[in-house]
Amino acid sequence: MESGGLSLNNVVLSVHGKPVLNDVSFHADEQRIGLIGANGSGKSTLARVILGLLQINSGDLRVHGVDIWNDRKAALKTVGMLFQNPDHQIIFPTCEEEIAFGLTQLGQPKDQARRTALAILTQFDRRDWANRSTHDLSQGQRHFLCLLSVLVMQPKLLVFDEPYAGLDLPTSIQLHRSIDALDQQVVLITHDMDVLAGFDRVIWLDQGQVVGDGTPADVIPKYITEMTARAGQPDA
Ligand SMILES: Nc1ncnc2c1ncn2[C@@H]1O[C@H](COP(=O)(O)OP(=O)(O)OP(=O)(O)O)[C@@H](O)[C@H]1O
């Protein structure tokens, strides 16, 4: 198995006896990878597996050579995720504490972690957020805080699950630019095909299986045709 990038070999995950990921295999070392599929096709489950939050039943998964489930310390430095809902991610009262937390998990002393948190807030023109209450932030701002909390860990792979859902246009544009500028490998789950323009690769999941895999130009038109057919004909 190749050591760089994201490698899945015959990954199976069942929930209550029903396969949610059904023999998923691919190797991806491209910088920008889109993950698409209808509701319930297994995208978020796959993201949680990549992050090491769910254990697979069989198969093999490596992220940049790391066995994410069994090597938790290495996992923290290897992969980070921005969840659909920032409320599932934010746990601390102030922005600085929220950002510093992951670094202390990596073993940084608290003082150093706070300095690093301040540095990233300054880098993104949010120095004034340091002592700001996380509860007082708007939803878009909370998303942005989560992004900073993940970026500060400098993971090799970042997973974004519907990052633009519910954001207003300026916040969405700002987040889009931030994601665009990242040096890291990115896996982005979305229902918005426009977001995937310029991506290197798109993987299409259906009922827990990879049914399409290629460039956006290859995969997206087929996906739209299939989804349109499933939607059926409009009523006469
Ligand atoms: N904890 C769970 N318990 C029961 N079923 C689950 C659980 N997690 C996921 N599933 C099922 O697994 C399937 C895939 O769910 P998943 O959330 O991964 O889909 P998705 O592609 O991310 O969907 P969406 O586009 O709606 O976000 C669904 O049928 C879902 O009902």
The ligand as a MOL file (V3000), in Angstrom:
LIG
                    3D

  0  0  0     0  0            999 V3000
M  V30 BEGIN CTAB
M  V30 COUNTS 31 33 0 0 0
M  V30 BEGIN ATOM
M  V30 1 N -25.1090 6.1600 13.9410 0
M  V30 2 C -25.8960 5.7070 12.9600 0
M  V30 3 N -26.9320 4.8940 13.2490 0
M  V30 4 C -27.7360 4.4120 12.2710 0
M  V30 5 N -27.5570 4.6950 10.9640 0
M  V30 6 C -26.5640 5.5000 10.6240 0
M  V30 7 C -25.6650 6.0520 11.5890 0
M  V30 8 N -24.7600 6.8150 10.9530 0
M  V30 9 C -25.0620 6.7490 9.6440 0
M  V30 10 N -26.1360 5.9590 9.4490 0
M  V30 11 C -26.7680 5.6380 8.1520 0
M  V30 12 O -25.7140 5.5000 7.2140 0
M  V30 13 C -26.0830 6.0420 5.9690 0
M  V30 14 C -25.0500 7.0820 5.5340 0
M  V30 15 O -25.1420 8.2350 6.3610 0
M  V30 16 P -24.1900 9.4770 6.1620 0
M  V30 17 O -24.5210 10.4800 7.2130 0
M  V30 18 O -22.7860 9.0060 6.0830 0
M  V30 19 O -24.6380 9.9990 4.7220 0
M  V30 20 P -24.2400 11.3170 3.9400 0
M  V30 21 O -23.8520 10.8730 2.5590 0
M  V30 22 O -23.2540 12.1160 4.6870 0
M  V30 23 O -25.6390 12.0620 3.8540 0
M  V30 24 P -26.0380 13.6430 3.8040 0
M  V30 25 O -25.7470 14.0930 2.4020 0
M  V30 26 O -27.4940 13.5880 4.0740 0
M  V30 27 O -25.2570 14.3780 4.8530 0
M  V30 28 C -27.5000 6.5750 6.1340 0
M  V30 29 O -28.3740 5.5950 5.6630 0
M  V30 30 C -27.6450 6.7490 7.6220 0
M  V30 31 O -28.9730 6.5890 8.0090 0
M  V30 END ATOM
M  V30 BEGIN BOND
M  V30 1 1 1 2
M  V30 2 1 2 3
M  V30 3 2 2 7
M  V30 4 2 3 4
M  V30 5 1 4 5
M  V30 6 2 5 6
M  V30 7 1 6 7
M  V30 8 1 6 10
M  V30 9 1 7 8
M  V30 10 2 8 9
M  V30 11 1 9 10
M  V30 12 1 10 11
M  V30 13 1 11 12
M  V30 14 1 11 30
M  V30 15 1 12 13
M  V30 16 1 13 14
M  V30 17 1 13 28
M  V30 18 1 14 15
M  V30 19 1 15 16
M  V30 20 2 16 17
M  V30 21 1 16 18
M  V30 22 1 16 19
M  V30 23 1 19 20
M  V30 24 2 20 21
M  V30 25 1 20 22
M  V30 26 1 20 23
M  V30 27 1 23 24
M  V30 28 2 24 25
M  V30 29 1 24 26
M  V30 30 1 24 27
M  V30 31 1 28 29
M  V30 32 1 28 30
M  V30 33 1 30 31
M  V30 END BOND
M  V30 END CTAB
M  END
